[in-house]
Amino acid sequence: MVPILSAGIAPGLALLVFFYLRDRYEAEPVTTVAKAFLYGVVVTFPVMFLQYVLEEEHIAGSGILDAFLFTAVPEEFIKWFVLYFLIYTHTHFDEPYDGIVYATSVSLGFATAENVLYLAAHGVEYAFMRALLPVSSHALFGAIMGYYFSRAKFGETNLEKKMLMLAFLIPFFLHGSFDYILFIESAWIYYMVPFMLFLWWFAMRKVKKAHMLTDMYHRVKM
């Protein structure tokens, strides 16, 4: 069990540290980040239970319907829900880059719990591929979601609702696309490699923009 826990937890923590250490100004309290991570862990179980029921009752579809409606919608919505109701108005969410930190924390909490359960069921030999694909993709979906949450909170007031909507819609579309590629059976790797390269580029571009917004925010405060 120790190898499974180690292999299941390590990628999520490594990616969380990666995004956490990129905060150029006031680092977020470790306890608050840990709480966000634990929120992500906790909400994994109702989502997985819902998906299990849908599968057992043969309500879940296949292909594009399964990827977008029964996987991407509940997983991205529950992360959005946690961020909006538990993080968005938090006093420590006080600069644009914080959206990246907290959203990746929630996403990686979810991904880590999911990863440990998957490895416990299927074996630790899948750990490397899981770290490269599902865990890292959740982190990147979180970074993108966090950027739009920051735009909603620190941008123009009249754009708040639009940014909050994009905070769900864009990660949902990317997540659904990721899962749909996995359904392409033997040819999935040929689509997944360029998709993951694009996802890393797109997410890190949002991280860069969040840094720019944070720099501007602190200049205005001074």
C-alpha positions as CSV (number, residue, x, y, z in Angstrom):
1,M,0.0,0.0,0.0
2,V,2.9,2.4,0.7
3,P,4.2,2.2,-2.9
4,I,0.7,3.0,-4.2
5,L,0.2,5.9,-1.8
6,S,3.7,7.3,-2.7
7,A,3.2,6.9,-6.4
8,G,-0.3,8.3,-6.2
9,I,0.4,11.3,-4.1
10,A,3.9,12.4,-5.3
11,P,2.9,13.8,-8.8
12,G,0.1,16.0,-7.4
13,L,2.3,17.4,-4.6
14,A,5.2,18.0,-7.1
15,L,2.9,20.0,-9.4
16,L,1.4,21.9,-6.5
17,V,4.8,23.0,-5.3
18,F,5.7,24.0,-8.9
19,F,2.7,26.4,-9.1
20,Y,3.0,27.5,-5.5
21,L,6.7,28.5,-5.8
22,R,5.9,30.7,-8.9
23,D,4.1,33.2,-6.7
24,R,6.4,36.2,-6.9
25,Y,4.9,38.3,-4.1
26,E,3.2,37.2,-0.9
27,A,3.2,33.4,-0.7
28,E,-0.1,31.9,0.3
29,P,-0.3,30.4,3.8
30,V,0.5,26.7,3.6
31,T,-2.5,25.8,5.8
32,T,-4.9,27.6,3.4
33,V,-3.4,25.9,0.4
34,A,-3.6,22.6,2.2
35,K,-7.3,23.2,2.9
36,A,-7.9,23.9,-0.7
37,F,-6.1,20.7,-1.6
38,L,-8.2,18.7,0.9
39,Y,-11.4,20.3,-0.5
40,G,-10.4,18.8,-3.8
41,V,-9.8,15.4,-2.2
42,V,-13.2,15.4,-0.4
43,V,-15.3,16.3,-3.5
44,T,-13.7,13.5,-5.5
45,F,-15.8,10.9,-3.8
46,P,-19.3,12.2,-4.5
47,V,-18.3,12.8,-8.1
48,M,-16.9,9.3,-8.5
49,F,-20.0,7.9,-6.9
50,L,-22.2,9.8,-9.3
51,Q,-20.2,8.5,-12.3
52,Y,-20.4,4.9,-10.9
53,V,-24.2,5.1,-10.6
54,L,-24.5,6.5,-14.1
55,E,-22.3,3.7,-15.4
56,E,-24.1,0.9,-13.5
57,E,-27.5,2.2,-14.5
58,H,-26.3,2.4,-18.1
59,I,-27.2,6.1,-18.2
60,A,-23.7,7.1,-19.2
61,G,-23.1,7.2,-22.9
62,S,-20.0,6.5,-24.9
63,G,-17.5,8.5,-26.9
64,I,-18.2,12.2,-27.0
65,L,-21.2,12.1,-24.7
66,D,-19.4,10.2,-22.0
67,A,-16.3,12.4,-22.3
68,F,-18.0,15.8,-22.1
69,L,-21.3,15.2,-20.3
70,F,-20.6,12.5,-17.8
71,T,-16.9,13.2,-17.0
72,A,-15.9,16.8,-17.8
73,V,-19.2,18.4,-16.5
74,P,-19.3,17.0,-13.0
75,E,-15.5,17.1,-12.4
76,E,-15.0,20.7,-13.6
77,F,-18.2,21.9,-12.1
78,I,-17.4,20.6,-8.6
79,K,-14.0,22.3,-8.7
80,W,-15.6,25.5,-10.0
81,F,-18.2,25.2,-7.2
82,V,-15.6,24.8,-4.5
83,L,-13.5,27.7,-5.8
84,Y,-16.5,30.0,-6.0
85,F,-18.2,29.3,-2.7
86,L,-15.1,28.5,-0.5
87,I,-12.2,30.4,-2.0
88,Y,-13.4,33.3,-4.2
89,T,-14.2,35.6,-1.3
90,H,-11.4,34.3,1.1
91,T,-9.2,37.1,2.5
92,H,-6.1,35.3,1.4
93,F,-7.2,35.5,-2.3
94,D,-5.9,39.0,-2.5
95,E,-3.9,39.2,-5.7
96,P,-4.4,37.8,-9.3
97,Y,-1.8,35.0,-9.1
98,D,-3.6,33.6,-6.1
99,G,-6.3,32.2,-8.4
100,I,-3.7,30.0,-10.0
101,V,-2.5,28.7,-6.6
102,Y,-5.9,27.9,-5.2
103,A,-7.4,26.5,-8.3
104,T,-4.4,24.1,-8.9
105,S,-4.6,23.1,-5.2
106,V,-8.3,22.1,-5.6
107,S,-7.7,20.4,-8.9
108,L,-4.6,18.5,-7.7
109,G,-6.5,17.4,-4.6
110,F,-9.1,15.9,-6.8
111,A,-6.5,14.4,-9.2
112,T,-4.5,12.9,-6.3
113,A,-7.4,11.2,-4.7
114,E,-8.5,9.9,-8.1
115,N,-5.0,8.7,-8.9
116,V,-4.5,6.8,-5.6
117,L,-7.9,5.0,-6.1
118,Y,-7.0,4.2,-9.7
119,L,-3.5,2.8,-8.7
120,A,-5.0,0.8,-5.9
121,A,-7.5,-0.8,-8.3
122,H,-5.2,-1.3,-11.3
123,G,-1.6,-1.4,-10.0
124,V,1.3,0.9,-9.5
125,E,2.7,0.1,-12.9
126,Y,0.4,2.7,-14.3
127,A,1.8,5.5,-12.1
128,F,4.1,7.1,-14.6
129,M,1.5,7.4,-17.4
130,R,-1.1,8.6,-14.8
131,A,1.4,11.3,-13.7
132,L,2.0,12.5,-17.3
133,L,-1.6,12.6,-18.3
134,P,-4.5,12.7,-15.9
135,V,-2.7,14.3,-13.0
136,S,-0.9,17.0,-15.0
137,S,-3.9,17.7,-17.1
138,H,-6.0,18.4,-13.9
139,A,-3.3,20.8,-12.8
140,L,-3.4,22.6,-16.1
141,F,-7.2,22.7,-16.2
142,G,-6.9,24.2,-12.7
143,A,-4.4,26.8,-13.7
144,I,-6.7,27.9,-16.6
145,M,-9.7,28.0,-14.3
146,G,-7.8,30.0,-11.7
147,Y,-6.7,32.6,-14.2
148,Y,-10.3,33.3,-15.1
149,F,-11.3,33.4,-11.4
150,S,-8.6,36.1,-11.0
151,R,-9.9,38.0,-14.0
152,A,-13.4,37.9,-12.4
153,K,-12.2,39.1,-9.0
154,F,-9.6,41.7,-10.0
155,G,-10.8,42.8,-13.4
156,E,-13.5,45.1,-14.5
157,T,-16.7,44.6,-12.6
158,N,-18.9,44.4,-15.7
159,L,-16.9,41.4,-16.8
160,E,-17.1,39.4,-13.6
161,K,-20.0,37.1,-14.7
162,K,-18.4,36.5,-18.1
163,M,-15.0,35.6,-16.5
164,L,-16.7,33.3,-14.0
165,M,-18.5,31.6,-16.9
166,L,-15.3,31.1,-18.8
167,A,-13.7,29.7,-15.7
168,F,-16.0,26.8,-16.1
169,L,-16.5,26.6,-19.8
170,I,-12.9,26.6,-21.0
171,P,-11.6,23.9,-18.6
172,F,-14.8,21.9,-19.3
173,F,-14.1,22.0,-23.1
174,L,-10.4,21.1,-22.6
175,H,-11.2,18.3,-20.2
176,G,-13.9,16.8,-22.4
177,S,-11.5,16.9,-25.4
178,F,-8.8,15.2,-23.3
179,D,-11.2,12.4,-22.3
180,Y,-12.5,12.0,-25.8
181,I,-9.0,11.5,-27.2
182,L,-8.6,8.6,-24.8
183,F,-11.6,6.9,-26.5
184,I,-9.8,6.8,-29.8
185,E,-8.4,3.4,-28.8
186,S,-5.1,2.5,-30.5
187,A,-4.6,5.9,-32.2
188,W,-5.1,8.0,-29.1
189,I,-1.4,8.7,-28.5
190,Y,-1.0,10.5,-31.9
191,Y,-3.6,13.0,-30.8
192,M,-2.7,13.2,-27.1
193,V,0.9,14.3,-27.6
194,P,0.0,17.5,-29.5
195,F,-3.0,18.1,-27.3
196,M,-0.8,17.9,-24.1
197,L,1.8,20.2,-25.7
198,F,-1.0,22.7,-26.5
199,L,-2.5,22.4,-23.0
200,W,0.9,23.1,-21.3
201,W,1.5,26.1,-23.6
202,F,-2.0,27.4,-23.1
203,A,-2.0,27.0,-19.3
204,M,1.5,28.5,-18.9
205,R,0.4,31.4,-21.0
206,K,-2.4,32.0,-18.5
207,V,0.1,31.8,-15.7
208,K,2.3,34.4,-17.4
209,K,-0.7,36.7,-17.8
210,A,-1.6,36.2,-14.2
211,H,1.9,37.3,-13.3
212,M,1.5,40.4,-15.4
213,L,-1.9,41.2,-13.8
214,T,-0.3,40.7,-10.3
215,D,2.6,43.0,-11.2
216,M,0.1,45.7,-12.3
217,Y,-2.0,45.1,-9.2
218,H,1.0,45.7,-6.9
219,R,2.2,48.8,-8.9
220,V,-1.2,50.3,-8.5
221,K,-1.2,49.6,-4.7
222,M,2.2,51.3,-4.4
